[in-house]
Amino acid sequence: MDQILEKYNDVSAQNSFEEKDSKEYMGLVAVCYFFSFLFFVPIVKDSASNYTRFHANQILTLFIAEVIVGVVAKILGFIPILGIILGAAIGLAVLAVVIVLIVGVTRGYAVRLPFIGELIKLF
């Protein structure tokens, strides 16, 4: 797990975080990663914090990716047996990514989503 976290850790973003923000908002951010439709909550809580802005962007990116992947899985679901297997595999892959992100938050890393973590910088 540590190798994955180190590989996708954004050290410059991590160094910009204040330690008090990391400790104060860690639980909130972890819950928002699990329920990604709550991507706006960290910004509402503290819009001046680099920590909450970074994670709100990552959660928003995750949410958009989950919606796209969900639509693809739904379309694949129409294929009799293959659709069910691919849909389950996609769901487990998304769950694995969410777990890695939550573990990264609890260990103090600034983990970017693989491949798409740089796409959205809204906040």
Secondary structure, DSSP 8 states (H G I E B T S, - for coil): -HHHHHHHB-HHHHHHS-HHHHHHHHHHHHHHHHTGGGTTHHHHH-TT-HHHHHHHHHHHHHHHHHHHHHHHHHHHTTSHHHHHHHHHHHHHHHHHHHHHHHHHHHTT--B--TTTTTT----
